Amino acid sequence: MRHYESSLRTNSTVDQAQDSVTKLHNSVTQALSHPNEQTLAQAENSLEHAENAVRHAPEGSVGGHGVDLTEERLKDEKERLAALEVQQSQIKD
């Protein structure tokens, strides 16, 4: 077995999307704990990557397995980040 084959999972694009959303969750949590320009920028960057990964998730899924859950998790994280951004804009005002 080649090295790259041993590290592949069954639904690689779905797995990548799930991993990206998990990283987004961690970034948003960090920004909520320590809200500043840097953590907000990191969360926005993670959001961009997660949206891209989720957009491509159906391409490698088997019968769409896992795509809906990943999309729902992304939606939840976007809502958490949006609420934080509203909170931060109110503090600045």
N, C-alpha and C positions, 0 to 999 in steps of 0.2 A: 504494500500500500504506500502510495506517495504521501509525503508529509501534508501537502495541502488537502488531500482527500480525507485524511483522518480528522481534520479540524472542521469540516463542513457539517452543518446540521441539515436535517431533512428539508425544512422550509427556509432556506437561507435568507431570502429577502424579508420574510416575515420576522425571522429571528433578528436580523439587523435592525428592522424597524422597532421591534420590542426593546432591543438594547439601546437604541437612540432615544426612545421615549423614557426609558429608565434613567438615562443620563440627563435628560431634560428634567425629570422629576427631582433628581439630586441637585441640579443647578437652581431650580426654582426654590427648593427647600433652603439651599444656601443663601439665596437672595432674600428669602423671607426672614432668615435668622440674622443676616448681616446686610441689610439693604444699603447699598451704595452704588455708585456708577459702575464700578468694575463687576460686581456680582450681577447687576441687572444686564449689563452688556453680555456677560457670559451666558446668562439665561436666554437672552434673545438669540445669541449664536446657536445655542443648543436647540432652541425652538426651530430655527431655520433648518438645521440638520435633520431634526426629527420629522418635520413636515415633508422634507424631501424623501426620507427613508420610507415613511408611511405611504407616500404617493406611489412609490415603486413596489411596495409590499405585495400587491396582488399578482405581480408578474411572476413571482416564483412560488406562490402559494399553491397548495394542493387543495383544490376545491374551495378556495377562499378561507381555509382554516386559519383562524387566528387574526385575520385582517380586521374584523369588526371590533374585537376586543382592543386591538392596538389603536384603532381609530378613536375608540371611546376614551382610552387612556390619554391620547394626545389632546382630545377635546377638554378633558378635565384639567390637564396641565396648562393649556392655553388660558382657561378660565382663572386658574390660580395666579398665573403671571399677569393677566390683565387686571385682576383685583389689586395686586401689589403695585402695578404701575399707576393705577388710579390713586391709591393711598399715597404713593410717593409724590405725585403731582399736587395733591392737596396739601402736603407738608411744605412744598416749595412755595405755594401761593400765600 
